[in-house]
Amino acid sequence: MFARYTTLRGDRDKIEAAIEYVDGEVRAAVEATPGNVGFGVAADPASGLLIGASYWDSRESMTAGESALAESRERAAGMAGAEMSIERYEVVAGFRHSIPARGALLRLSRFLVEPARVDEAITNMREGAVPRVKGADGLCSFQLLFNRDTGHGMVVSSWENRTAADAFWPVAEQLRARATEHAGVQFLDVENCSVIRTSVRLD
């Protein structure tokens, strides 16, 4: 499975209209595109952040859908008065305990590893992190995303609430340190926002 994350950072006064558009018209267009396996929307209205994450059954489907949906992305960015960035990943691990409700916490933890060590990092994080995360209280879902060409990656986790996510954070810091020590993973920013709605199929 592959994922394209489109992030808008815009005007707080305009973001609500953009959220409604992305979770309505854009969602319908994305989910009707061949090869799509779900669409997730998350936001932090207080900071003007809006994320649309589309998931695809192959790299080819993701690439084909990109040009077809370009106009929708541009319109959303215009509505929000936003700068837009796009990230493309392979989903190398993922599971779901429950579908996160609207308002659940979505935590995005970006990282970087040398492209030559991507497979090593994937093995390390699959074997070290995934089993530990699965038992976390309040966890809804977990994904490990990698761009094999650039070495960029992201851990995407959804939680019932901020309290549950923060309670697990000391364990997460241990797992991050292990990945850094054994596979050279350099962790970057951590971003929190709220789930609006998701139809992504991880099962």
Salt bridges, closest charged atoms under 4 A:
ASP23 OD1 - ARG27 NH2 2.87
ASP23 OD2 - ARG197 NE 3.32
GLU25 OE1 - ARG75 NH1 3.47
GLU31 OE2 - ARG27 NH1 3.03
GLU66 OE1 - ARG4 NH1 3.53
GLU66 OE2 - ARG88 NH2 2.37
GLU87 OE2 - ARG110 NE 2.92
GLU90 OE1 - ARG148 NE 2.67
ASP119 OD1 - ARG148 NH1 2.60
GLU120 OE2 - ARG117 NH2 2.92
ASP166 OD1 - ARG107 NH2 2.86
ASP166 OD2 - ARG162 NE 3.08
ASP189 OD2 - ARG110 NH1 3.30
GLU191 OE2 - ARG9 NH1 2.77
GLU191 OE1 - ARG110 NH1 3.35
